[in-house]
Structures are given as structure tokens and as C-alpha cells.
Amino acid sequence: MATQISVSFLFSSLFIFSLCSSNKGYALGGGERETLESHSHTVRISSLLPASVCSPSIEGNSSKRGSLKVVHKNGPCSHLSPDKSATPTATQILTRDQSRVNSIQYRLSFSSTQNLLQGKRTKLPANSGRSLGSGNYIVTIGLGTPKKDLSLIFDTGSDLTWTQCQPCVKFCYDQQEPILDPSLSTTYKNVSCNSVQCNKLSSATGHSSGCSGTTCLYGIQYGDSSFSVGYFGTETLTLTPTDVFPNFLFGCGQNNQGLFGSTAGLLGLGRDPLSVVSQTASKYGKYFSYCLPTPSGSNGYLTFGKESSSSLKFTTISINSRGPSFYFIDIMAIKVGGQTLSISQSVFKTAGTIIDSGTVITRLPPAAYSALRAAFRQQMPYPMAAAMSLLDTCYDLSKYTTVNVPTISFVFGGNVVVPIVAKGILYGSRASQLCLAFAGNSDASDVGILGNVQQQTLAVVYDVSGGKLGFGKGGCS
């Protein structure tokens, strides 16, 4: 049973954490048809706009062993039934996304030691996350004995898993499911302040741990000043009825603020020893995969453990000392309308690129984005519209039923060619303002990020121990 934390102690501990109370042939998505001769997608405008009806694909992986169902938090397939009036606009999502990106790039612009001095995570919003980013995607896991189901944002750019816990000593934001009460679980234990596990928090959260008596406290802050502070404990984690992990280390939040929607917290899929990937390594071998559905799709999945597939093409993932928890990949080239853009490989190598499930819009080096934008504009003979937040290449397609959109493909190390579906090329909430779903970084030294909009419907496979990242055909169907 959790020891009681005094409000005064949490207030005094906030300063410790710097927290304030304030290859080709990939299946295409619905509504588009690829014309190989013209290297374009013929797309229905309606398929690019926010959906009001859930449209499940024929089949999915969520019924398989070690697999969790993934949905878009703000989409019609979400079981959280959010208040529609609170659903963020496209502009709000982009603003929050930039906060996340700023935080990631800050973390990667300093040495690992310096990273610990300030907010390291910028997390997720997997589902809309908080202002921190807006990952948009959630899964449901179980914690405790008896098991309590909790819907968590999942994020490959974060490590510590946490959820809100009773009693909320200072503040808990509204979540749809009942808040976890560790006193009602027979398997919850606090982690000791002088334990090895407590000392691991600094690398997973970017902040030194604290103490309340002999109990370890964690604190984590995101890029928009959202945060969670509370007990560091162990509990039984249930992923599926046959995949149960005792003594799972997680944060039991007593003071939490941020735009997390109605989710219960966050599931960390980074490389740190405290991530779910590392803590379940004895069973799954640090191997997981997912398919991020379009907002109207209900058959996305997050699967732990290896599954054979002949359709996967693998590129190398590497570790970078600037951000050892991130998954770095090598972009070799970008193609627009079947033509390889004239971009020096040194442009991509200067700062490198990570793949991130919590960032929405892909960020490219300035020179790469300029080349992509120029080629795309040249092949899009439609009236342009005003820019939308960080997206500067927008079109007014309100007078069209269908349009032809040039294909965009990324070429990763090992000559792995990954085409982007049309929904990952144009982004927006209304036909009069649909924008090229990529943005340029402000500086060549800023890390590139492959965001979740561009990952939609792909099978994305992480062989962390093997140092490989795979992409497969039509992952969500």
C-alpha cells in the first residue's frame, strides 16, 4: 500500500524536478488509387478529411498473442468518447506538435549529462497527448491485482510508463476510466529511495529522483510544461491474458497536469532500461511492431514479440550518444512523383533522423524540405491556400471531388523504399485548406523526425536487439 505523501512535501519537491504548478507495392489506404504511369495518387477529397464514422479494416493483429489494439484518440473509433467540443483543431495539434519537436531537439542538442538538467521528454500525445506533442495513438493495458484496465498514450520517444494514482495529493486531470488506487491492489509496492531502481530514474525521465521518507519519487516534465510527479513503484502489468509481468516498474502519479485528453497516462517504448521494451525483454527479446491506423481506422495494433513476415524490408537503427533512448535511422533519398530529389546525403547526415510515434508531422533538414516543397508544388496544379501553422504549402481543393497527388517515398539505408500513403501527404481539417504534411527544421543542425502521419497504415517493426527497423505492406489490414 502506498505511503501517504504530504502536499507540502510535493510542493517542496517540485523544484528538484524543475516543475511548476502552473521497395514498392505497399497497400494503399482507402480513398486513393496509385497510378504508376503518372506516379500519382488519385484521391477522393473526402478521404483526406476528418471522419465521423469508424471504418474498421477487414482484419488486424490485435487478436494475436502479445498484441494490443491501437486507435487514434480523437477519431471515431476511440472508446474514450471524448468531448467533441474539446477535440483539438488542426492548428492546435500542430502547435502542440511543435512544442514536442522543440523539446526533442533541445534534448539532442546537448550531451547526455546536460540533458538531465532540463525537461528531457516531450512525450506523447499519442492520442492527442498534451501539448507536448500529439502522438494521437492509445492502447489499453492492465495494472494491478485485480487488474484495472487503463488507456495509455504510447510513445517510442519516451521511456517511463506512468499513470495517475489515488490519492491525487495535489491535482489529477480528468480521465475517463477510474483512477488507479494502489491501496486496492495486492501486488503494488513502493520502490525504496536508496535502491538501484530508483537511481535509474534520471536517465528515463531527465530528472534526479526524490524521496519521501524511504519511498522513491519520480518527476517528469514535458516540452510544454506538462508534468507528472509521484511514487515510483512496482505492479503487475497485464498486456494480454497470457502476457503478465510481475514487478513492473512504473510511475504512480500524485500530481499531474497537461493536455492528456481523457487517457490515464503514458506507455514508454524507448530504449531505456525502465521502458516497457526493456522490462519485457526476457519474453519478447526487445522486439515489437505496430501499425498506426488512420483516424477512422480501428484495426491498428501494437504487438510485442517477433512474428515472421516475408514482406518486411529492414534498414538499420542506430544509437546516438546525444539521445541513446531514441531510434535513429538513415534517410538516403526522397522521391516525389517517382523522381529522386537532388539532395546531398550530407544534408541528412548532419544531424541524423529519428522515427517517433509521438511526433505528428515529419521534420526535415531545411535543404531537404525546400527541395521536397519545390518538387511537390511543381506537380500540384491546384489553387493554393493560406499557410496553416507550420505547414506552408496548402491548397484549396473545395471545388474538387478527386485530385491527383504526386507520390512521395523515402529511401532508407539498405535501399529500403517506403511509399507514403496519400493521407500522409496532405493534412488538414477542411477541403479549402489541405497542406503538404511535412515541415522544415529551422536549422541544419536540428535532428530530423519521421512522424506518425507519414507512418499511417505501414507495418513498422522494431528489432531493437538486432539493430533493425522494418517496414511492411498494408500493416493495418
KEVO-938755 format. One line per 4 residues: number of its first residue (from 1); their letters; for each residue x, y, z of C-alpha. Coordinates in nm, 4 decimals, always signed. Layout:
NUM) A) X/Y/Z; ...;
***
This chain:
1) MATQ) +0.0000/+0.0000/+0.0000; +0.1340/+0.3439/-0.0881; +0.2786/+0.5608/+0.1840; +0.0977/+0.8952/+0.2080;
5) ISVS) +0.2832/+1.1896/+0.0521; +0.2191/+1.5219/+0.2159; +0.1101/+1.8115/-0.0005; +0.3825/+2.0298/+0.1475;
9) FLFS) +0.6478/+1.7761/+0.0531; +0.5285/+1.7616/-0.3044; +0.5347/+2.1393/-0.3213; +0.8897/+2.1461/-0.1898;
13) SLFI) +0.9987/+1.8622/-0.4166; +0.8779/+2.0336/-0.7331; +1.1899/+2.2462/-0.7561; +1.4006/+1.9310/-0.7664;
17) FSLC) +1.2321/+1.8378/-1.0891; +1.2043/+2.1916/-1.2234; +0.8282/+2.1518/-1.2324; +0.5768/+2.4307/-1.1913;
21) SSNK) +0.2202/+2.4032/-1.0822; +0.1193/+2.6449/-1.3289; +1.0645/-0.1065/-5.2353; +0.7016/-0.0612/-5.3852;
25) GYAL) +0.3674/-0.2289/-5.3785; +0.2648/-0.1194/-5.0320; -0.1107/-0.1371/-4.9877; -0.2795/+0.1984/-5.0209;
29) GGGE) -0.5323/+0.3403/-4.7781; -0.8987/+0.3864/-4.8565; -0.9971/+0.6600/-5.0959; -0.6852/+0.6521/-5.3111;
33) RETL) -0.5550/+0.4748/-5.6193; -0.1941/+0.4808/-5.7300; -0.1265/+0.5495/-6.0946; +0.2162/+0.4026/-6.1640;
37) ESHS) +0.2454/+0.5664/-6.5060; +0.1996/+0.9168/-6.3654; +0.3467/+0.8425/-6.0243; +0.0482/+0.9973/-5.8528;
41) HTVR) -0.2370/+0.9032/-5.6228; -0.5899/+0.9661/-5.7453; -0.7569/+1.0675/-5.4205; -1.1116/+1.1448/-5.3125;
45) ISSL) -1.1084/+1.4708/-5.1199; -1.3499/+1.3259/-4.8650; -1.0941/+1.0572/-4.7740; -0.8466/+1.3254/-4.6609;
49) LPAS) -1.0857/+1.4949/-4.4198; -1.1637/+1.4013/-4.0558; -1.4039/+1.1074/-4.0433; -1.7187/+1.0863/-3.8317;
53) VCSP) -1.7715/+0.7111/-3.8773; -1.5396/+0.4322/-3.7645; -1.4300/+0.2212/-4.0625; -1.2517/-0.0933/-3.9430;
57) SIEG) -1.0305/-0.2766/-4.1863; -1.1090/-0.6389/-4.2731; -0.8651/-0.7839/-4.0261; -0.5997/-0.6756/-3.7828;
61) NSSK) -0.3335/-0.8089/-3.5485; -0.4990/-0.7088/-3.2235; -0.6282/-1.0608/-3.1568; -0.2822/-1.2135/-3.1719;
65) RGSL) -0.0775/-1.3095/-2.8714; +0.1151/-1.0198/-2.7217; -0.0854/-0.7700/-2.9248; -0.2835/-0.4640/-2.8217;
69) KVVH) -0.5407/-0.2753/-3.0248; -0.4373/+0.0758/-3.1292; -0.6811/+0.3561/-3.2069; -0.6488/+0.7251/-3.2793;
73) KNGP) -0.7558/+0.9106/-2.9679; -0.9567/+1.1777/-3.1445; -1.1008/+0.9527/-3.4136; -1.4481/+0.7927/-3.4274;
77) CSHL) -1.3030/+0.4511/-3.3334; -1.1791/+0.5749/-2.9954; -1.3512/+0.4130/-2.6977; -1.2775/+0.7127/-2.4787;
81) SPDK) -1.5711/+0.9075/-2.6208; -1.4051/+1.2470/-2.5784; -1.5977/+1.5686/-2.5514; -1.6134/+1.6784/-2.9150;
85) SATP) -1.6006/+2.0421/-2.8073; -1.2601/+1.9673/-2.6527; -1.1212/+1.7961/-2.9627; -0.8178/+1.9983/-3.0719;
89) TATQ) -0.8236/+2.1737/-3.4067; -0.5611/+2.1015/-3.6718; -0.3868/+2.4264/-3.5796; -0.3832/+2.3347/-3.2101;
93) ILTR) -0.2425/+1.9908/-3.2884; +0.0341/+2.1456/-3.4975; +0.1190/+2.3965/-3.2244; +0.1461/+2.1191/-2.9670;
97) DQSR) +0.3462/+1.9118/-3.2117; +0.5990/+2.1912/-3.2438; +0.6336/+2.2020/-2.8645; +0.7213/+1.8329/-2.8697;
101) VNSI) +0.9682/+1.8773/-3.1528; +1.1351/+2.1709/-2.9765; +1.1799/+1.9549/-2.6677; +1.3242/+1.6620/-2.8637;
105) QYRL) +1.5668/+1.8862/-3.0480; +1.6703/+2.0537/-2.7235; +1.7462/+1.7172/-2.5696; +1.9531/+1.6153/-2.8700;
109) SFSS) +2.1482/+1.9402/-2.8878; +2.3388/+1.8744/-2.5656; +2.5426/+1.5927/-2.4168; +2.3664/+1.3204/-2.2192;
113) TQNL) +2.4799/+1.4772/-1.8929; +2.3440/+1.8175/-1.9864; +2.0168/+1.6610/-2.0966; +1.9494/+1.5666/-1.7375;
117) LQGK) +1.9401/+1.9310/-1.6344; +1.6126/+2.0049/-1.8068; +1.2982/+1.8505/-1.9450; +1.4001/+1.5524/-2.1460;
121) RTKL) +1.0721/+1.4245/-2.2614; +0.8345/+1.5740/-2.4765; +0.6113/+1.2965/-2.4979; +0.3386/+1.1938/-2.6278;
125) PANS) +0.0364/+1.2555/-2.7008; -0.0151/+0.9605/-2.8553; -0.3532/+1.0478/-2.8562; -0.3554/+1.3891/-2.8555;
129) GRSL) -0.1324/+1.3864/-2.5795; -0.0794/+1.7029/-2.4169; +0.0547/+1.9989/-2.5544; +0.3602/+1.8315/-2.5815;
133) GSGN) +0.3196/+1.6803/-2.8959; +0.0333/+1.4967/-3.0096; +0.1031/+1.1422/-3.0759; -0.2590/+1.0647/-3.1141;
137) YIVT) -0.2472/+0.6896/-3.0501; -0.3585/+0.4858/-2.7474; -0.3604/+0.1275/-2.6218; -0.5295/-0.0353/-2.3227;
141) IGLG) -0.3221/-0.2282/-2.0677; -0.3926/-0.3698/-1.7239; -0.2250/-0.2763/-1.3946; -0.2738/-0.4239/-1.0501;
145) TPKK) -0.4305/-0.7258/-0.8843; -0.7172/-0.7396/-0.9526; -0.6376/-0.5904/-1.2929; -0.7596/-0.2417/-1.3767;
149) DLSL) -0.7765/-0.1513/-1.7470; -0.6134/+0.1793/-1.8370; -0.5885/+0.3563/-2.1723; -0.2414/+0.4996/-2.2240;
153) IFDT) -0.0771/+0.7068/-2.4924; +0.2126/+0.5061/-2.6356; +0.5354/+0.6719/-2.7376; +0.8625/+0.5471/-2.8846;
157) GSDL) +1.0203/+0.8762/-2.7772; +0.9524/+0.8172/-2.4053; +1.0747/+0.5642/-2.1517; +0.8926/+0.5803/-1.8193;
161) TWTQ) +0.5414/+0.4376/-1.8057; +0.3136/+0.6220/-1.5633; -0.0493/+0.6574/-1.4741; -0.2480/+0.8752/-1.2366;
165) CQPC) -0.2964/+0.7254/-0.8909; -0.5192/+0.7819/-0.5910; -0.4943/+0.9773/-0.3747; -0.4359/+1.2740/-0.6022;
169) VKFC) -0.2408/+1.4695/-0.3429; -0.2365/+1.7879/-0.5445; -0.4044/+1.7505/-0.8834; -0.5219/+1.4874/-1.1299;
173) YDQQ) -0.6644/+1.5837/-1.4677; -0.9912/+1.4253/-1.5839; -0.9630/+1.0750/-1.7274; -1.2429/+0.8504/-1.8464;
177) EPIL) -1.1508/+0.5337/-1.6571; -1.1367/+0.5200/-1.2759; -0.8011/+0.6418/-1.1434; -0.5804/+0.3574/-1.0213;
181) DPSL) -0.5844/+0.3132/-0.6433; -0.2720/+0.1187/-0.5378; -0.4184/+0.0538/-0.1927; -0.6759/-0.1759/-0.3553;
185) STTY) -0.4122/-0.3903/-0.5281; -0.2454/-0.6867/-0.3582; +0.0674/-0.6577/-0.5731; +0.1608/-0.2887/-0.5522;
189) KNVS) +0.4880/-0.1978/-0.3781; +0.6763/+0.1277/-0.3404; +1.0376/+0.1362/-0.4595; +1.2943/+0.2211/-0.1919;
193) CNSV) +1.4742/+0.5527/-0.2124; +1.8243/+0.4013/-0.1955; +1.7544/+0.1219/-0.4442; +1.9262/+0.0642/-0.7774;
197) QCNK) +1.5886/+0.1024/-0.9477; +1.5360/+0.4485/-0.8011; +1.8756/+0.5583/-0.9296; +1.7700/+0.4617/-1.2850;
201) LSSA) +1.5084/+0.7358/-1.2989; +1.7457/+1.0105/-1.4069; +1.8145/+0.8516/-1.7456; +1.4493/+0.7645/-1.8022;
205) TGHS) +1.2997/+1.0991/-1.7004; +1.5763/+1.3563/-1.7327; +1.5423/+1.4439/-1.3613; +1.7043/+1.3137/-1.0463;
209) SGCS) +1.4767/+1.1109/-0.8222; +1.3397/+1.2440/-0.4930; +1.2468/+1.0858/-0.1622; +0.9521/+1.0893/+0.0733;
213) GTTC) +1.0889/+0.9159/+0.3787; +1.2249/+0.5916/+0.2343; +0.9960/+0.5979/-0.0728; +1.1346/+0.6865/-0.4162;
217) LYGI) +0.9663/+0.9706/-0.6028; +0.9792/+1.0417/-0.9753; +0.9200/+1.3639/-1.1631; +0.8880/+1.4090/-1.5365;
221) QYGD) +0.8267/+1.7251/-1.7344; +0.7372/+1.7607/-2.0985; +0.8058/+2.0246/-2.3598; +0.5011/+2.2362/-2.2831;
225) SSFS) +0.5438/+2.2351/-1.9021; +0.3039/+1.9436/-1.8607; +0.4268/+1.7115/-1.5889; +0.3702/+1.4132/-1.3624;
229) VGYF) +0.5102/+1.3690/-1.0106; +0.4509/+1.0793/-0.7743; +0.5634/+0.7473/-0.6289; +0.7935/+0.5138/-0.8144;
233) GTET) +0.6534/+0.1652/-0.7632; +0.6175/-0.1881/-0.8908; +0.2959/-0.3509/-1.0007; +0.1696/-0.6415/-1.2090;
237) LTLT) +0.1429/-0.5417/-1.5755; -0.1084/-0.7299/-1.7925; -0.0721/-0.6819/-2.1666; -0.2935/-0.9765/-2.2662;
241) PTDV) -0.4463/-1.2594/-2.0602; -0.1382/-1.4727/-2.1272; +0.1228/-1.1952/-2.1119; +0.1533/-1.0893/-1.7480;
245) FPNF) +0.4607/-0.9285/-1.5917; +0.5017/-0.9003/-1.2129; +0.7138/-0.6289/-1.0529; +0.6804/-0.3875/-1.3435;
249) LFGC) +0.8407/-0.0520/-1.2592; +0.6190/+0.2495/-1.3247; +0.5254/+0.5947/-1.2046; +0.2189/+0.6262/-0.9808;
253) GQNN) +0.1318/+0.9932/-1.0329; +0.0025/+1.2044/-0.7446; +0.0314/+1.5427/-0.9167; -0.0321/+1.5532/-1.2905;
257) QGLF) -0.1100/+1.8353/-1.5283; -0.1249/+1.8585/-1.9063; -0.3390/+1.8115/-2.2139; -0.3566/+1.4331/-2.1997;
261) GSTA) -0.7175/+1.4194/-2.3070; -0.9055/+1.1529/-2.1136; -0.6247/+0.8972/-2.1215; -0.4793/+0.7614/-1.7979;
265) GLLG) -0.1118/+0.8250/-1.8691; +0.1715/+0.7090/-2.0903; +0.3352/+0.3852/-2.2099; +0.7081/+0.4322/-2.2793;
269) LGRD) +0.8584/+0.2379/-2.5718; +1.2082/+0.3887/-2.5788; +1.5386/+0.2067/-2.5238; +1.5993/+0.2961/-2.1576;
273) PLSV) +1.6165/+0.0097/-1.9018; +1.2877/+0.1364/-1.7500; +1.0904/+0.1251/-2.0761; +0.8323/-0.1450/-2.1444;
277) VSQT) +1.0566/-0.2744/-2.4227; +1.3439/-0.3354/-2.1804; +1.1361/-0.4589/-1.8873; +0.9682/-0.7278/-2.1025;
281) ASKY) +1.2886/-0.8249/-2.2886; +1.3110/-1.1702/-2.1253; +0.9893/-1.2687/-2.3037; +0.9840/-1.0554/-2.6176;
285) GKYF) +1.3560/-1.0066/-2.6859; +1.3177/-0.6285/-2.7350; +1.1101/-0.6856/-3.0468; +0.7864/-0.5000/-3.1111;
289) SYCL) +0.5819/-0.3715/-3.4020; +0.2851/-0.1514/-3.4688; +0.0527/-0.0195/-3.7328; -0.0861/+0.3279/-3.6798;
293) PTPS) -0.4343/+0.3412/-3.8325; -0.5827/+0.6457/-3.9970; -0.8110/+0.8310/-3.7536; -1.1150/+0.6449/-3.8882;
297) GSNG) -0.9457/+0.3038/-3.8778; -0.9925/+0.0755/-3.5783; -0.7524/-0.2060/-3.6561; -0.4199/-0.0633/-3.5654;
301) YLTF) -0.2061/-0.2717/-3.3324; +0.0948/-0.2702/-3.1028; +0.2480/-0.6178/-3.0870; +0.5279/-0.7386/-2.8614;
305) GKES) +0.7427/-1.0311/-2.9768; +0.8720/-1.1493/-3.3115; +0.6469/-1.2515/-3.5974; +0.7712/-1.3798/-3.9308;
309) SSSL) +0.6859/-1.1880/-4.2455; +0.8394/-1.2165/-4.5894; +0.7151/-0.8715/-4.6882; +0.9319/-0.6785/-4.4415;
313) KFTT) +1.2248/-0.4700/-4.5636; +1.4776/-0.3797/-4.2944; +1.7002/-0.0784/-4.2502; +1.9481/-0.0155/-3.9706;
317) ISIN) +1.8539/+0.1580/-3.6475; +2.1402/+0.3017/-3.4510; +2.2145/+0.4516/-3.1115; +2.3317/+0.8096/-3.0897;
321) SRGP) +2.5090/+0.9218/-2.7729; +2.3178/+1.2513/-2.7826; +1.9916/+1.0649/-2.7306; +2.0535/+0.6958/-2.6552;
325) SFYF) +1.6839/+0.6281/-2.5976; +1.5785/+0.7356/-2.9486; +1.5639/+0.5205/-3.2619; +1.7921/+0.6721/-3.5265;
329) IDIM) +1.7583/+0.5782/-3.8938; +1.9374/+0.6887/-4.2132; +1.7484/+0.8702/-4.4888; +1.9337/+0.8258/-4.8164;
333) AIKV) +1.6934/+0.9996/-5.0555; +1.3403/+1.1301/-5.1090; +1.1336/+1.0726/-5.4222; +0.8480/+1.2898/-5.5447;
337) GGQT) +0.6374/+1.1646/-5.8362; +0.8873/+0.8832/-5.8879; +1.1818/+1.1218/-5.9295; +1.4690/+1.1249/-5.6801;
341) LSIS) +1.5284/+1.4740/-5.5466; +1.8723/+1.6296/-5.5822; +1.9697/+1.6357/-5.2144; +2.3203/+1.5642/-5.0921;
345) QSVF) +2.3333/+1.2780/-4.8407; +2.5371/+1.5051/-4.6163; +2.2169/+1.7054/-4.5625; +2.0591/+1.4074/-4.3855;
349) KTAG) +2.3758/+1.3049/-4.2021; +2.4493/+1.6398/-4.0371; +2.2029/+1.5902/-3.7503; +2.0547/+1.2493/-3.8288;
353) TIID) +1.6918/+1.1372/-3.8182; +1.4788/+0.9565/-3.5617; +1.1500/+0.7711/-3.6070; +0.8966/+0.8785/-3.3460;
357) SGTV) +0.5393/+0.7651/-3.2831; +0.4594/+1.0752/-3.0783; +0.5519/+1.3436/-3.3316; +0.2735/+1.4138/-3.5798;
361) ITRL) +0.4364/+1.5868/-3.8790; +0.7704/+1.4739/-4.0276; +1.0505/+1.7298/-3.9857; +1.3259/+1.7530/-4.2467;
365) PPAA) +1.6543/+1.9444/-4.2737; +1.5918/+2.2873/-4.4332; +1.7620/+2.1977/-4.7626; +1.5724/+1.8677/-4.7920;
369) YSAL) +1.2390/+2.0292/-4.7169; +1.2991/+2.3085/-4.9683; +1.3673/+2.0517/-5.2418; +1.0595/+1.8478/-5.1441;
373) RAAF) +0.8353/+2.1538/-5.1355; +0.9563/+2.2824/-5.4735; +0.9032/+1.9458/-5.6447; +0.5622/+1.8972/-5.4841;
377) RQQM) +0.4382/+2.2443/-5.5782; +0.5536/+2.1913/-5.9350; +0.3437/+1.8745/-5.9612; +0.0308/+2.0072/-5.7832;
381) PYPM) -0.1595/+2.2275/-6.0345; -0.4283/+2.3341/-5.7893; -0.5115/+2.6716/-5.6318; -0.3056/+2.7420/-5.3236;
385) AAAM) -0.4426/+2.8473/-4.9858; -0.3038/+3.0280/-4.6828; -0.0441/+2.8530/-4.4694; -0.1656/+2.6594/-4.1646;
389) SLLD) +0.0633/+2.6961/-3.8642; +0.3948/+2.5317/-3.9551; +0.2600/+2.3944/-4.2860; +0.3393/+2.6410/-4.5635;
393) TCYD) +0.2254/+2.4564/-4.8785; -0.1543/+2.4424/-4.8694; -0.4255/+2.4038/-5.1321; -0.7884/+2.4975/-5.1723;
397) LSKY) -0.9443/+2.1775/-5.3056; -1.3024/+2.2627/-5.2109; -1.4168/+2.2678/-5.5744; -1.2842/+1.9196/-5.6496;
401) TTVN) -1.4195/+1.5708/-5.5800; -1.0922/+1.3955/-5.6632; -0.7387/+1.5181/-5.7221; -0.4101/+1.3689/-5.8379;
405) VPTI) -0.1436/+1.3937/-5.5695; +0.2209/+1.3178/-5.6540; +0.3601/+1.0168/-5.4730; +0.6246/+1.0683/-5.2043;
409) SFVF) +0.8644/+0.7916/-5.0997; +1.1546/+0.7749/-4.8569; +1.4651/+0.5715/-4.9309; +1.6329/+0.4482/-4.6138;
413) GGNV) +1.9684/+0.2771/-4.5628; +1.9905/-0.0579/-4.7409; +1.7850/+0.0815/-5.0311; +1.4594/+0.0325/-4.8395;
417) VVPI) +1.1957/+0.2289/-5.0315; +0.8882/+0.3250/-4.8292; +0.5972/+0.4952/-5.0102; +0.3791/+0.7295/-4.8046;
421) VAKG) +0.0010/+0.6867/-4.8331; -0.1980/+0.9866/-4.9548; -0.3283/+1.0604/-4.6042; +0.0346/+1.1012/-4.5036;
425) ILYG) +0.0972/+1.3548/-4.7814; -0.1883/+1.6025/-4.7324; -0.3076/+1.7131/-4.3875; -0.5920/+1.9342/-4.2746;
429) SRAS) -0.9477/+1.9509/-4.1463; -1.1250/+2.1152/-4.4408; -1.1131/+2.0888/-4.8194; -1.0319/+2.4576/-4.8556;
433) QLCL) -0.7015/+2.4150/-4.6705; -0.5210/+2.0850/-4.7216; -0.1456/+2.1099/-4.6744; +0.1724/+1.9234/-4.7557;
437) AFAG) +0.2225/+1.7241/-4.4342; +0.5935/+1.7942/-4.3913; +0.7844/+2.0789/-4.2310; +1.1398/+2.2057/-4.2406;
441) NSDA) +1.3574/+2.2441/-3.9339; +1.4856/+2.5915/-3.8607; +1.8491/+2.4823/-3.8665; +2.0543/+2.2131/-4.0415;
445) SDVG) +2.1823/+2.1013/-3.7007; +1.8307/+2.0065/-3.5806; +1.7518/+1.6352/-3.5850; +1.5066/+1.5134/-3.8488;
449) ILGN) +1.1954/+1.3253/-3.7308; +0.9788/+1.0730/-3.9172; +0.6356/+1.1473/-3.7706; +0.3258/+0.9366/-3.7217;
453) VQQQ) +0.1169/+1.0869/-4.0040; +0.3710/+0.9518/-4.2524; +0.3753/+0.6118/-4.0770; -0.0009/+0.5533/-4.1105;
457) TLAV) -0.1070/+0.2042/-4.2312; +0.2517/+0.0762/-4.2519; +0.3714/-0.2227/-4.0514; +0.6644/-0.0767/-3.8570;
461) VYDV) +0.8845/-0.3374/-3.6860; +1.1488/-0.2656/-3.4223; +1.4156/-0.5336/-3.3770; +1.5966/-0.3396/-3.1066;
465) SGGK) +1.8452/-0.6126/-3.0124; +1.9214/-0.6765/-3.3782; +1.9566/-0.3069/-3.4585; +1.6989/-0.3192/-3.7391;
469) LGFG) +1.3806/-0.1346/-3.8300; +1.1400/-0.2985/-4.0733; +0.8623/-0.1652/-4.2934; +0.5893/-0.3856/-4.4370;
473) KGGC) +0.2927/-0.3730/-4.6698; -0.0511/-0.2610/-4.5547; +0.0058/-0.3252/-4.1877; -0.3417/-0.2374/-4.0610;
477) S) -0.5305/-0.4739/-4.2909;
***
